[in-house]
């Protein structure tokens, strides 16, 4: 069953998502669903799969000392 979800995002981010959507041939909804499928869960979501590119990124920051707080700081600076 599909359910509607409303997201409030920066205008520039939405434009970039729509541009990427056109280039990739996937709807923005599909892109968001693919991203959400990365959330750790014991339950598989039918119709979702992790692409080889994303799979290659799993664990890539492990042991680098980069924290979630570092990432939040980065985003705050980027979108000021």
Secondary structure, 3 states (H helix, E strand, C coil): CCCCCCCCCCHHHHHHHHHHHHHHCCCHHHHHHHHHCCCCCCCCCCCCCCCHHHHHHCCCCCCCCCCHHHHHHHHHHHCC
